[in-house]
Amino acid sequence: AQSVTQLGSHVSVSEGALVLLRCNYSSSVPPYLFWYVQYPNQGLQLLLKYTTGATLVKGINGFEAEFKKSETSFHLTKPSAHMSDAAEYFCAVSGSSASKIIFGSGTRLSIRP
Amino acid sequence: NAGVTQTPKFRVLKTGQSMTLLCAQDMNHEYMYWYRQDPGMGLRLIHYSVGEGTTAKGEVPDGYNVSRLKKQNFLLGLESAAPSQTSVYFCASGRTGMSQETQYFGPGTRLLVL
């Protein structure tokens, strides 16, 4: 079975500050890991994903995430927050079964001016 | 190229009423999915389809039915709506259904059941 835990349902940072959104996963098979972003009143869109190979994955809009197998983590970071980054972020895992992806409960990111 | 579209955007139902949500994709994807999104619970898979004419149950299928008569369309039906079905519904599609594949989401349908 697979599961995802996102630590912190709401994170608030100042514009220009580091963004760190935490995600831990559980998987009995090698995982594929995703971060999706949902802007207000929109559907989800892929930010980045880890499949195999390099453990540091770069995504759109300056975000990146590092797959750490020993810590079962896939935290999302961005060096400098921008007002346009305000959105809800979902971590997700798949791997054991085609067509099935498990989403975390989401983290809402707010940016303070 | 519209991607994934959903109809309607918002609907209010009374308990016991029925309705159908329509999802359409123009990317020629084989796989389509219906999710519901509830506060603090992320997205949960209701039903999915691996191709035209096929459907399968997801994590929370009770109270819903689906049909995939055409490859580009995936319909989600509520035969007798209940307040517990108040949610935001998202449709998604994928080309192959492989575990590492990106899913493409529609903008969502907000459903309120009174």
Interface residues (C-beta under 8 A of the other chain):
Chain A: V4 S9 Y32 F34 Y36 N41 Q42 G43 L44 Q45 L46 K49 T51 F90 S94 G95 S96 S97 A98 S99 K100 I101 F103 G104 S105 G106
Chain B: V4 Y31 Y33 Y35 G40 M41 G42 L43 R44 L45 Y48 V50 A56 G58 F90 A92 G94 G97 M98 S99 Q100 T102 Q103 F105 G106 P107 G108
